[in-house]
Amino acid sequence: LHSKLSSSPAGPDKPVLPPRPIPPAAPTMGNGGSTAADETGDWPSAWFVGPNSATPEQRALLDKVATSSPDIFLRDARAPRAELMPELWEFARFRDASARQATRSAAIASLVYKLVPKLCSEAEFWRAYWCHIHSALVASGLERKPGFTRETLLSQDDTTTNAIIATFEAYEPFLAFSQTEMDGIVSRDAEDDEKLTAGIKLAITKGVLAADPSVEPVTVIDVLGKSASEVAELIVDVLGESAASGCVLVLQGLSGTGKGTTVDRVKSMLPNAVTWSNGNVFRALTLLATKRCAELGLETNADGKYDMSTVLTPTVLAECVGSLEFGKYNDSWDIHIGGGVDILVSECANTLLKEAVIGKHLPTVAEQTQGEVVSFASAAATKMGSGGQVVLMEGRAPTLEYVRTPFRFELTMSDPACIGMRRAAQRMMAKAVESLRPLPDSEEPVIVAALLKGLSECAK
């Protein structure tokens, strides 16, 4: 790892952990596994446990497929795997294997002559043929390798999104939807950066933040070809002894690069790790600001909102921030809200801080208090890190630059198209889980059909 860092071409301020070579997709993930196109056996090795060369008994079963009557051959073809479903069938991947089968058996060649192109296309004939072959091999007693399982879907993590991408990576509607999602991510990230930059400039003008913070070197990790667990392992390795003694870790990057999932993985690896979110700090400040409005006798408009220009001044905001105290309360790190409220955030996070009046004024307060919250968060994280915790902070670079720590990481994706695929897969996953969760079990074609339906609904 250290040699990778020192030899990085990205310069001294941003060492890079380069992408690992992308291994072939796991054979259990639909289209991502081995197919007949890259093998010389009698069926794809990803289908069954053991060799993929037919025994004499299995050969007899395979030959029997070619003796089917044309109408039964087409009518009874049922896709047992995602790659054999009509929507995902890629004849090109099976063309060579199909040619070998036709050469081996005169009966198959005869059946092709009877059906193609009179009753079906060549591609559809071979899809039906491989469906029958799979069924015949199951009947012979071969142990099937699992495909896209219910367990994989319900795990709802990076293994699920990777499986979805592997299954749909050549499906045009999925690629089109992924591009749409990617365009949306780029647009929203640009808008968010613009707002964050405006908030930082305002804080600099007010003297809350320094204009040019001294930012420690950032370790850049290209997540392409890595699982979230692998990324987390790289990060923990860099922490070294600080993983046990306590520190602050910041993780930045564009949407869709896996920051949230990586933070979860790091947290699961380190028993002393805690995550920090600015959300409740913004809500606590909004609570104090709306309380001040009420004390001043301000009236709300028809939408139930105050004109907050009176209270969102540097002086009043400084008083509100001064009413928040971070520390150990009841043996746990917490935020005490003073200013006449006198309550811990942990005691009101799901009640008082979620009231409608808070939600209505939160965007306005957040826009004006970026700097104050960044400063508060940095101080709180430093305090926890010194107390033996590994504080995990993920977000965007403009704000994280004001958090002092030697452990700075940025997740990137050298193939940006994968970001759109990840987001598309996440949305499809949510739809499929919703429809399949009530079912006790689901085979791969049922799961993929639910994902296809989810794709159709999301792409509308």
Solvent accessible surface area in square Angstrom, and as a share of the most:
residue,aa,sasa,rsa
1,L,57,0.28
2,H,136,0.61
3,S,80,0.51
4,K,84,0.35
5,L,36,0.18
6,S,96,0.62
7,S,87,0.56
8,S,21,0.13
9,P,134,0.84
10,A,49,0.38
11,G,32,0.31
12,P,126,0.79
13,D,96,0.50
14,K,79,0.34
15,P,21,0.13
16,V,30,0.17
17,L,2,0.01
18,P,57,0.36
19,P,61,0.38
20,R,80,0.29
21,P,125,0.78
22,I,111,0.57
23,P,85,0.54
24,P,126,0.79
25,A,41,0.32
26,A,47,0.37
27,P,60,0.38
28,T,36,0.21
29,M,34,0.15
30,G,10,0.10
31,N,5,0.03
32,G,10,0.10
33,G,9,0.08
34,S,40,0.26
35,T,4,0.03
36,A,3,0.02
37,A,40,0.31
38,D,104,0.54
39,E,33,0.15
40,T,126,0.73
41,G,15,0.15
42,D,20,0.10
43,W,2,0.01
44,P,0,0.00
45,S,39,0.25
46,A,4,0.03
47,W,1,0.00
48,F,2,0.01
49,V,74,0.42
50,G,46,0.44
51,P,112,0.71
52,N,26,0.13
53,S,69,0.45
54,A,22,0.17
55,T,61,0.35
56,P,111,0.70
57,E,123,0.55
58,Q,21,0.10
59,R,63,0.23
60,A,64,0.49
61,L,61,0.30
62,L,1,0.00
63,D,52,0.27
64,K,139,0.59
65,V,14,0.08
66,A,7,0.05
67,T,99,0.58
68,S,33,0.21
69,S,47,0.31
70,P,39,0.25
71,D,91,0.47
72,I,74,0.37
73,F,0,0.00
74,L,50,0.25
75,R,149,0.54
76,D,57,0.29
77,A,13,0.10
78,R,161,0.59
79,A,24,0.18
80,P,23,0.14
81,R,10,0.03
82,A,0,0.00
83,E,10,0.05
84,L,0,0.00
85,M,14,0.06
86,P,85,0.54
87,E,84,0.38
88,L,7,0.03
89,W,35,0.12
90,E,52,0.23
91,F,20,0.08
92,A,76,0.59
93,R,57,0.21
94,F,3,0.01
95,R,118,0.43
96,D,84,0.43
97,A,2,0.01
98,S,2,0.01
99,A,56,0.44
100,R,85,0.31
101,Q,6,0.03
102,A,31,0.24
103,T,122,0.71
104,R,87,0.32
105,S,12,0.07
106,A,87,0.68
107,A,42,0.33
108,I,1,0.00
109,A,48,0.37
110,S,51,0.33
111,L,5,0.02
112,V,34,0.19
113,Y,163,0.62
114,K,106,0.45
115,L,0,0.00
116,V,29,0.17
117,P,112,0.70
118,K,136,0.58
119,L,113,0.56
120,C,17,0.10
121,S,62,0.40
122,E,80,0.36
123,A,34,0.26
124,E,58,0.26
125,F,0,0.00
126,W,10,0.03
127,R,19,0.07
128,A,1,0.00
129,Y,1,0.00
130,W,1,0.00
131,C,1,0.00
132,H,30,0.13
133,I,2,0.01
134,H,1,0.01
135,S,59,0.38
136,A,15,0.11
137,L,0,0.00
138,V,71,0.41
139,A,83,0.64
140,S,42,0.27
141,G,63,0.61
142,L,40,0.20
143,E,115,0.51
144,R,77,0.28
145,K,53,0.23
146,P,79,0.50
147,G,7,0.07
148,F,1,0.00
149,T,43,0.25
150,R,46,0.17
151,E,141,0.63
152,T,21,0.12
153,L,0,0.00
154,L,48,0.24
155,S,54,0.35
156,Q,75,0.33
157,D,42,0.22
158,D,17,0.09
159,T,66,0.38
160,T,0,0.00
161,T,9,0.05
162,N,68,0.35
163,A,0,0.00
164,I,0,0.00
165,I,29,0.15
166,A,7,0.06
167,T,0,0.00
168,F,0,0.00
169,E,74,0.33
170,A,49,0.38
171,Y,46,0.17
172,E,119,0.53
173,P,64,0.40
174,F,0,0.00
175,L,55,0.27
176,A,63,0.48
177,F,10,0.04
178,S,5,0.03
179,Q,101,0.45
180,T,86,0.50
181,E,17,0.08
182,M,24,0.11
183,D,77,0.40
184,G,20,0.19
185,I,4,0.02
186,V,80,0.46
187,S,69,0.44
188,R,118,0.43
189,D,8,0.04
190,A,61,0.47
191,E,88,0.39
192,D,62,0.32
193,D,48,0.25
194,E,127,0.57
195,K,127,0.54
196,L,25,0.13
197,T,55,0.32
198,A,58,0.45
199,G,7,0.06
200,I,15,0.08
201,K,129,0.55
202,L,58,0.29
203,A,1,0.01
204,I,54,0.28
205,T,115,0.67
206,K,51,0.22
207,G,62,0.60
208,V,53,0.30
209,L,17,0.08
210,A,62,0.48
211,A,64,0.49
212,D,130,0.67
213,P,31,0.19
214,S,96,0.62
215,V,58,0.34
216,E,43,0.19
217,P,76,0.48
218,V,10,0.05
219,T,13,0.08
220,V,15,0.09
221,I,0,0.00
222,D,8,0.04
223,V,3,0.02
224,L,32,0.16
225,G,28,0.27
226,K,12,0.05
227,S,36,0.23
228,A,9,0.07
229,S,45,0.29
230,E,53,0.24
231,V,2,0.01
232,A,0,0.00
233,E,85,0.38
234,L,15,0.08
235,I,0,0.00
236,V,26,0.15
237,D,87,0.45
238,V,32,0.19
239,L,5,0.02
240,G,45,0.43
241,E,157,0.70
242,S,28,0.18
243,A,13,0.10
244,A,86,0.66
245,S,77,0.50
246,G,14,0.14
247,C,14,0.08
248,V,12,0.07
249,L,3,0.01
250,V,0,0.00
251,L,2,0.01
252,Q,10,0.05
253,G,9,0.08
254,L,89,0.44
255,S,32,0.21
256,G,15,0.14
257,T,3,0.02
258,G,19,0.19
259,K,22,0.09
260,G,35,0.34
261,T,44,0.26
262,T,3,0.02
263,V,10,0.06
264,D,86,0.45
265,R,52,0.19
266,V,2,0.01
267,K,88,0.37
268,S,94,0.61
269,M,78,0.35
270,L,17,0.08
271,P,141,0.89
272,N,34,0.17
273,A,8,0.06
274,V,42,0.24
275,T,64,0.37
276,W,32,0.11
277,S,81,0.52
278,N,48,0.25
279,G,34,0.33
280,N,52,0.27
281,V,1,0.00
282,F,28,0.12
283,R,48,0.18
284,A,0,0.00
285,L,2,0.01
286,T,0,0.00
287,L,18,0.09
288,L,10,0.05
289,A,1,0.01
290,T,9,0.05
291,K,61,0.26
292,R,66,0.24
293,C,0,0.00
294,A,60,0.46
295,E,107,0.48
296,L,95,0.47
297,G,52,0.50
298,L,56,0.28
299,E,151,0.68
300,T,64,0.37
301,N,87,0.44
302,A,114,0.89
303,D,97,0.50
304,G,22,0.21
305,K,86,0.36
306,Y,38,0.14
307,D,103,0.53
308,M,8,0.03
309,S,80,0.51
310,T,73,0.42
311,V,1,0.01
312,L,24,0.12
313,T,47,0.28
314,P,82,0.51
315,T,93,0.54
316,V,21,0.12
317,L,3,0.01
318,A,63,0.49
319,E,86,0.39
320,C,6,0.04
321,V,34,0.20
322,G,64,0.61
323,S,27,0.17
324,L,9,0.04
325,E,97,0.43
326,F,14,0.06
327,G,11,0.11
328,K,114,0.48
329,Y,58,0.22
330,N,130,0.67
331,D,137,0.71
332,S,62,0.40
333,W,57,0.20
334,D,17,0.09
335,I,11,0.06
336,H,49,0.22
337,I,0,0.00
338,G,13,0.13
339,G,45,0.43
340,G,71,0.68
341,V,35,0.20
342,D,106,0.55
343,I,45,0.23
344,L,17,0.09
345,V,11,0.06
346,S,81,0.52
347,E,106,0.47
348,C,1,0.01
349,A,20,0.15
350,N,125,0.64
351,T,89,0.52
352,L,51,0.26
353,L,0,0.00
354,K,109,0.46
355,E,84,0.38
356,A,75,0.58
357,V,54,0.31
358,I,1,0.00
359,G,38,0.37
360,K,86,0.36
361,H,4,0.02
362,L,37,0.19
363,P,91,0.57
364,T,61,0.35
365,V,0,0.00
366,A,21,0.16
367,E,110,0.49
368,Q,55,0.24
369,T,0,0.00
370,Q,31,0.14
371,G,1,0.01
372,E,13,0.06
373,V,1,0.00
374,V,5,0.03
375,S,45,0.29
376,F,25,0.11
377,A,1,0.01
378,S,15,0.10
379,A,65,0.50
380,A,2,0.01
381,A,0,0.00
382,T,68,0.40
383,K,89,0.38
384,M,8,0.03
385,G,7,0.07
386,S,98,0.63
387,G,54,0.52
388,G,23,0.23
389,Q,37,0.16
390,V,0,0.00
391,V,0,0.00
392,L,3,0.01
393,M,8,0.03
394,E,76,0.34
395,G,19,0.18
396,R,34,0.12
397,A,31,0.24
398,P,35,0.22
399,T,18,0.11
400,L,11,0.05
401,E,60,0.27
402,Y,24,0.09
403,V,3,0.02
404,R,96,0.35
405,T,5,0.03
406,P,98,0.61
407,F,31,0.13
408,R,3,0.01
409,F,1,0.00
410,E,32,0.14
411,L,2,0.01
412,T,44,0.26
413,M,18,0.08
414,S,70,0.45
415,D,58,0.30
416,P,74,0.46
417,A,51,0.40
418,C,27,0.16
419,I,6,0.03
420,G,0,0.00
421,M,31,0.14
422,R,41,0.15
423,R,60,0.22
424,A,0,0.00
425,A,0,0.00
426,Q,68,0.30
427,R,95,0.35
428,M,0,0.00
429,M,20,0.09
430,A,57,0.44
431,K,78,0.33
432,A,0,0.00
433,V,8,0.04
434,E,129,0.58
435,S,58,0.38
436,L,10,0.05
437,R,126,0.46
438,P,108,0.68
439,L,75,0.37
440,P,127,0.80
441,D,104,0.54
442,S,11,0.07
443,E,124,0.56
444,E,7,0.03
445,P,25,0.16
446,V,71,0.41
447,I,0,0.00
448,V,0,0.00
449,A,47,0.37
450,A,12,0.10
451,L,0,0.00
452,L,23,0.12
453,K,126,0.53
454,G,2,0.02
455,L,6,0.03
456,S,65,0.42
457,E,65,0.29
458,C,13,0.08
459,A,57,0.44
460,K,197,0.84
